[in-house]
Amino acid sequence: MWGRMNKTVLTVAAMTLILSGCATVSETRAPYQDHRKVVMAYFMGGEVPADMPVNLLTHVCYAFANVHEDGTVHLESDSDAANLDKLTALKRRSPQLKILLSIGGWGWSKYFSNAALTAQSRRQFCETALAIVRQHRLDGLDLDWEYPGNRGAGNIFRAEDKTNFTLLLKDLRAHLDAERSGQRLQLTVATGAFKLYLMRTEPVKIAQYADYVNIMTYDFCGFGTRFTGHHTNLWQSAADKNGGNSAVNAVENHIAAGIPRQKIVLGCAFFGKGWEGGVVAGGTGLFAPVDNKTSKALSVSYAKLVDGYIGKNGYVRHWDAQAQAPYLWNAGRQTFITYDDEESIAAKCVYVRQRGLAGAMFWEYHGDKDNRLLHAMCRTLSAAGNN
């Protein structure tokens, strides 16, 4: 197991990268051509801006296509087809950009187990998914099954999901390889950041068929837990009371399970989660007990945090040096918010470089309207001494 790096050095390195503005990004040079790391954006509907900074990205995963009960894949929104065409049109500005269709997600994984169940259902899944790829000239697919062998959001699940997921990936890889000569279509998988996910899938075989494994290292905690905490921390904090999840633990568990580190893409959150009211605390509210009868769930984009929360309206920013994670505390409103910012994104990307991972991804593009987090990500990944 890889030893724990010195947190102080990591913090200084991350902040130096942010403040110095090293490897400044220009419209004429794609940063990934320098640092050779993945910078992957999940893009959930909404308008595709004409000035989208595609020079900063290697991949865009368009979320989501739905899986129907018969295992077929469908675009559900009237705007999906137009959005996919707009995204692929952006490749004129950045030809290396890959546009992938993401299938499933938290809300549309109900019938993934059905799709993977038989040779016929897997064929239907592959053929209908590839028809969308072909129609919109996409560069591949991203599977976001939440989760094989696990109920998720009330989904159908079976013990056979473990092997059937592998069979689905195998069939899909074969269909992708046969689809277009001269250009290899990509297949990526979004994975859960918890050990049970690895136990109920076949990680070594997943890595055999997937180009990248995108670990969803966020949503570690949130409304409904008995205590506040970090939802997307890099390291575990000794004082954590919510199970001790962290991005580092998730990555190391994936590596131990057989996922090659050069295929691992680390997740970042372009949104915050919180407990609005009901936090019973002195101090700064971190790991404080929550009265769930009076508290309300809070979910807010990073852009909105910048506009109306961080250092404003009674919200004070704090930094957990051990976890390498920021948080906001409003004592008057008894409200606690956990999120990623430029400092924590840079810390994560230092870890990506030092650990030799493939790169970083984030959920979700619209959460960072001024591209502050995206620039922090690219500056850090393109720094000197990159793996």
Buried (B, 14 or more C-beta within 10 A) or exposed (E): EEEEBEBEEBBEBBBEBBEEEEBEBEEEEBBBEBBBBBBBBBBBBEEBEEEBBBBBBBBBBBBBBBBBEEBBBBBEEEEBEEBBBBBBEBBEBBEEBBBBBBBBBBEBBBBBBBBBBEEEBBEBBBBBBBEBBEEBEBBBBBBBBBBBBBEBEEBBBEEBBBBBBBBBBBBBBEBBEEBBEEEEBBBBBBBBBBBEBBEBBBBEBBBBBBBBBBBBBBBBBBBEBEBBBBBBBBBBBEEBBBEEBBBBBBBBBBBEBBBBBEBBBBBBBBBBBBBBBBBEBEEBBBBBBBEBEEBEEBEBBBBBBBEEBBEEEEBBBBBBEBBBBBBBBBBEBBBBBBBBBBBBBBBBBBBBBBBEBBBBBBBBBBBBBEBBBBBBBBBBBBBEEBE
